[in-house]
Amino acid sequence: MTQALTFAATEQGTTMMRESDLRRRLIPAFVLSLLIPLAGCSLGQRAAPAALFDLGPDPGTRDVAQQAPGANPLNANPGARPLARREAIELAFTAAPLLNGTGVIWRIGDSAAPHAYATYRWAAPPLQLVQQRLQDRLTQEGPVLTNGVDAHAPLVQVALLQFEQVYAADGASSQGRVALQVNLVRERRAVDTVRLARSVPAPTQDAEGGVAALREATDAVAGDLAAWLATRLPRPVPDTLPPRAASESMLKAAAPR
């Protein structure tokens, strides 16, 4: 009887060890690395201050700063095709509730379980960071207004739907993904809508790599929005005649009758 009980206890212990070992193998190594900073909290240690990130300087500003002395700032990015000037717009910006905080969000694939890095934060909520980036980019083609300055200006409603680092199932790669839903409203009537999204591979599989990818994806989607608006909004009517037309008009006026 004693031998039977000893054998059963041994088998149960072996089974529990196998199950525990199996669970450890199923947890990806990169997920464990994300959870390590939390261990200090359980041991009563004081948590280190979070590292802060933003989207860096505006790309146009970076290009001008890198030019040679005396170069024309209008040619800061000669490889890019210039967009047509457009009329003034009003920009309204919203974001998904998850993006109103300062957490650097990551998830695995299409999982419905978002996470935030324990020791990394955005310097401001993504809602504010992306809005400022879009506004800086869109001012290159025309004025961007807020707070109803011009009641007749078309309204561009932008909703930030996604702004996160997405890992592959095995943790070997990840992408920074940014998605916008844009509505164009004129005279209180919706005239067009578009969804814009960009994904950029992260250079490293950590928070810093995710931030770098999100920065590049944000700049790319801002350029996409500028290009879309350039095709949807007419050019402003010039207040004066072109120089040649003005000269011809003056000559006609001065001709004897």
FENKA-V294382 format. One record per pair of residues at least 24 apart in sequence whose ideal C-beta (glycine too) atoms are under 6 Angstrom apart, sorted by sequence separation. I is the first residue (numbers start at 0). J is the second residue. If there is no record, write none. Layout:
BEGIN
I;J + I;J
END
This chain:
BEGIN
157;181 + 174;198 + 175;199 + 99;124 + 195;220 + 156;182 + 174;200 + 175;201 + 98;125 + 99;126 + 98;126 + 173;201 + 195;223 + 195;224 + 129;159 + 154;184 + 173;204 + 94;126 + 153;185 + 175;209 + 193;227 + 125;162 + 175;212 + 92;130 + 175;213 + 177;216 + 177;217 + 191;231 + 175;216 + 179;220 + 177;220 + 164;209 + 183;231 + 90;143 + 87;141 + 85;140 + 87;142 + 89;144 + 84;140 + 85;141 + 84;141 + 87;144 + 82;140 + 104;163 + 105;164 + 106;165 + 107;166 + 108;168 + 98;159 + 89;152 + 88;152 + 98;162 + 87;152 + 88;153 + 89;154 + 90;155 + 91;156 + 92;157 + 93;158 + 94;159 + 95;160 + 88;155 + 49;118 + 50;119 + 51;120 + 52;121 + 53;122 + 49;120 + 51;122 + 54;128 + 54;132 + 57;135 + 37;117 + 36;117 + 36;118 + 132;217 + 136;221 + 140;225 + 119;206 + 129;217 + 133;221 + 137;225 + 132;221 + 136;225 + 116;206 + 103;206 + 29;170 + 27;170 + 82;225 + 85;229 + 83;229 + 86;232 + 82;229 + 85;232 + 86;235 + 84;234 + 83;234 + 52;210 + 55;214 + 54;214 + 58;218 + 54;217
END
